[in-house]
Amino acid sequence: MTGRAAAAGAGVEAAQAADAGAGVEAAGAGAARLLVDTRTLVFLATLAGIVAAAAILRFAEIATNPGGLYGDEAAEGLDALLMLRQPGFHPDWLVWFQDDGGREALFAYLVAAGFTLFGDSALILRETAAAIGVAGVLTIAALAGRWGKVGALVAAAWAAGSLWLICVSRDGMRNTIVPFFGAIALIAILRWAARPSRATALLAGAVTSLSTLYTYQPLKLLPLLVVVWLLWLRHADRPKYLQLRAGIPAALVAFVVVGFPMLAVAVTEPASYFGRATAVSVFNPAVVSDVPYPIHVLRTVLMFGFFGDGNGRHDVASLPLLPIPLALVGLLGLRRLWRRRSDPADSLILLSLGVFMLPPLLFPDGYSPHFLRALGLAAPLGVTIGLGTVELVDLVRRYWPGTSWAPGLAAALVAVTLAGVAVWSGYVYLNRSIADRWEPFSYPASALADAAREQPNTAVILGGFDVVDIQFLDYHALPAIIDPGTVIPNPRAYSRILAPTRPDLFRSLDAELAAKAIPVAFDPSGRPVVWSVTP
């Protein structure tokens, strides 16, 4: 009996111990889940704050700043209006506009959707661009999330506060869609690399086709990026390459099917489709740049920290694309990518940085550097800055192994830098003078459009690209538009006649009537930009 009792007691103790152990394990698992949930909530809350900041920086004062309306913006708005209002009007093959040097129609479709929901105006045109800019911040965060939550938050914070991307997002032009579509193309390609299959190959091919052919010039190099990347994997990770090779036919089929309308444009209208790129490339002897080509290359490389774009639509005060502190963080990210270049994901980002540097380097027309031609860099650059932060923290841990505070301090310094850049970007953008925005945003043309709306049956003497401003802004009460130098046989047919200069009126009217003209709008220096005469 004693032995049996002892055995029974031992059994009870063992059962109790097992129950206690199970309880401890359950408690530990619960604590781990709670920790994970807490970290996820902190990540999501931080990301939400970053997106909110991105929205503020893109929508604040957008009704009046930048003001005016550049012709390329007006062309997008006008085509969106014509698709909605004019029966039978549509782009060639439903995807390509011949006007304004030839343009992909995707952004105009998005603007048309905005006009349908909220009404048509220059404000809705620019707010559509701003909304796409905010979406671009989210997709850059999603791309960088492949390397962890810290990298995703840093990439998002940089994209949200980048003066470069703020400027692009507040202009009503198709350039604004590049960061968004560049990011989703890279996400789709990385998905294919992570899970090679026919389905992921089809997805990668379709998204790459959409992003390549329907957005804006820099992303037309996406197919080159994919080819170079696959060739690199053939050398660096042959098993992965062989897995991906099986899906290449599916990816090509998807690319052609999705891209067929635009490929048809390229075949049937090559002069229109390739004309813009040909005209501004280094291979065109007539290309006009502000500096000799070797200087252009140097300034383009040094846009990371030192030089900015002189075009007031793309930049403010020619500030560099990256401030020096973030350029240094980016160099650390480049170091990390290079060290891990045999990895498919890291090699794709590393190669994309090289491939998307080609447009700003090889197309020197205009200002040097030219920030719009560098837009393909937006998504991979965000990843690189995110990885640079991770690399900085790892270096601090390596060289100060006994300190628990140093890695946190390094991360905090990057966070403070990103916040400071965002605040500074918003400040310099919103506080630049009208004089700085006057010519870049065609204020004189929009002033003419505003004056023409004040009185029915008005005639406007205007030629060139500025006419598009009148056609869009005054679409619902379009004035008569008369080419400069054309004699108006019956001036009294109009309630009043407007022109940007007094000589324009003298060329179209008799001297006695033209002499009665008065200025009704002025530039910041007080020079008249709109003259009016009442017959």
ABEGO torsion letter per residue (X at the ends): XAAAAAAAAAAAAAAAAAAAAAAAAAAAAAAAAAAAAAAAAAAAAAAAAAAAAAAAAAABGAAAOAEEBBAAAAAAAAAAAAAAABBGBBBBGGABBABGGEBBAAAAAAAAAAAAAAEBBAAAAAAAAAAAAAAAAAAAAAAAAAAEAAAAAAAAAAAAABAAAAAAAABBBAAAAAAAAAAAAAAAAAAAAABBBAAAAAAAAAAAAAAAAABBAAAAAAAAAAAAAAAAAAAABAAAAAAAAAAAAAAAAAAAAAAAAAAAAAAABAAAAAAAAAAABAABAABBBABBAAAAAAAAAAABGABBBABAAABBGGBBABBAAAAAAAAAAAAAAAAAAABAAAAAAAAAAAAAAAAAAABABEBOBBAAAAAAAAAAAAAAAAAAAAAAAAAAAAABAABAAAAAAAAAAAAAAAAAAAAAAAAAAAABBAAAAAAAAGAAAAAAAAAAAABBGBBBBBBEAAAAAAAAAAAABBBBBBBBGBBBABAAABABBBBABAAAAAAABBAAAAAABBBABBBAAGBBABBBBBX
